[in-house]
Amino acid sequence: MSDNSSSPEKHTDLSADIAERIRQDILNGSLVADDRLPSESELSEAHGVSRATVREALKRLAAQSLIRTKRGATGGAFVNRQTFEDAYAQMASTAKLLITLNEVDIATACQARFALERGCARLAAKNRQEHHLDAMRHEIDRQKDPELSDEDFCASDVAFHRALVDATGNPVLSWQLAAAVEGIEPLMNMLTYRQRDRDAVISLHEAMVDALEARVGSRLEILMDYLRDQTLRTALS
């Protein structure tokens, strides 16, 4: 079977259209995890296009990690089983790219980050586990190292706050907050942390762990406000 037009532009449009239709079938639940897609020839006939166009559409879906392919008699294209952990890195990476390319200033990014993260405080205080506290204390110990570079200090800060958000026990929040927490890391890396700046941050981090351990979400919210103000002072000084 041949497409209605053999031009490269038409081929691209058709493959993108087919990929989007299949994507919508996955999003609306018509296709679920591990479902096998129709064969290339079946899709070709159903959409009135060549197998080459179908193959390009499947490549687009695979690039988005929506499907996987398997060879052999029991092979074909199957709907991927997505996890929040897999999507977390993608969310953080996209946020970093958007913030960098659109030249979002650090004050704007910080305000967004702390406004969103603050909303997790009470749930984190309620649901936190010992391993979340251990992870946060580990990062505080790292931050106290006077030889730690500014870039590594910022990376440790991200890890500290990721553990705090993960303490909510809610994978949807962890995924959503990946953009807010990790997305501004490239901007944070440009900051110069004088020792008094580091000491102030570390002191607030320690108080936050204490509040989390005591399950006092209201106290954690107040401390986040202080930390936001401290971060902005460092960024704008």
Secondary structure, 3 states (H helix, E strand, C coil): CCCCCCCHHHHHHHHHHHHHHHHHHHHCCCCCCCCECCCHHHHHHHHCCCHHHHHHHHHHHHHCCCEEEECCCCCEEEECCCCHHHHHHHHHHHHHHHHHHCCCCHHHHHHHHHHHHHCCHHHHHHHCCHHHHHHHHHHHHHHCCCCCCHHHHHHHHHHHHHHHHHCCCCHHHHHHHHHHHHCCHHHHCCCCCCHHHHHHHHHHHHHHHHHHHCCCHHHHHHHHHHHHHHHHHHHHC
